[in-house]
Amino acid sequence: MGQRIFVFIVGGATRSELKVCHKLTTKLKREVILGSTSLDDPLQFITKLKLLTANELSIDDLQI
């Protein structure tokens, strides 16, 4: 394969993002490597999203 592409997502990645990286590996004929602070299921993703949109919380208050 050609050169590698590294993708890092701060705050957590979802399985759908992992799937996209896998498909891009095949399509681009380059290895796409996904890194992240966590791998979130849909419930965890929605919970983190709610915390970010709350008026009294900021991104600094989010514990990962």
C-alpha positions as CSV (number, residue, x, y, z in Angstrom):
1,M,0.0,0.0,0.0
2,G,1.0,3.6,-0.4
3,Q,1.7,6.1,2.4
4,R,-0.3,6.0,5.5
5,I,-2.9,8.6,6.5
6,F,-3.3,9.1,10.2
7,V,-6.5,10.6,11.6
8,F,-6.9,11.4,15.3
9,I,-10.2,12.5,16.8
10,V,-10.0,14.3,20.2
11,G,-13.2,13.6,22.3
12,G,-14.0,10.2,20.9
13,A,-14.7,8.4,17.7
14,T,-17.8,6.4,16.7
15,R,-18.0,3.1,14.9
16,S,-19.3,4.8,11.8
17,E,-16.1,6.9,11.6
18,L,-14.1,3.7,12.0
19,K,-16.1,2.2,9.2
20,V,-15.4,5.2,6.9
21,C,-11.6,4.9,7.5
22,H,-11.8,1.2,6.6
23,K,-13.7,2.1,3.3
24,L,-11.2,4.8,2.5
25,T,-8.3,2.4,2.9
26,T,-9.8,0.3,0.1
27,K,-10.8,3.2,-2.1
28,L,-7.6,5.2,-1.8
29,K,-5.3,2.1,-1.7
30,R,-3.6,3.8,1.3
31,E,-3.7,2.7,4.9
32,V,-6.0,5.0,6.9
33,I,-5.3,4.7,10.6
34,L,-7.8,6.1,13.1
35,G,-6.8,7.1,16.6
36,S,-9.0,8.6,19.2
37,T,-9.3,9.4,22.9
38,S,-12.1,6.8,23.1
39,L,-14.5,4.7,21.0
40,D,-18.0,5.8,21.8
41,D,-21.3,3.9,21.4
42,P,-24.3,6.0,20.4
43,L,-25.4,6.6,24.0
44,Q,-22.0,7.8,25.1
45,F,-21.9,10.1,22.0
46,I,-25.3,11.7,22.8
47,T,-24.3,12.1,26.5
48,K,-21.1,13.9,25.6
49,L,-23.0,16.1,23.1
50,K,-25.6,17.1,25.8
51,L,-22.8,18.0,28.2
52,L,-21.2,20.3,25.6
53,T,-24.5,22.1,24.8
54,A,-25.4,22.7,28.5
55,N,-25.0,26.4,29.3
56,E,-23.2,25.9,32.5
57,L,-20.6,23.5,31.1
58,S,-17.6,24.1,28.8
59,I,-15.4,21.8,26.9
60,D,-12.9,22.1,29.8
61,D,-15.4,20.5,32.1
62,L,-15.9,17.4,30.0
63,Q,-14.2,14.3,31.5
64,I,-13.1,11.7,29.0
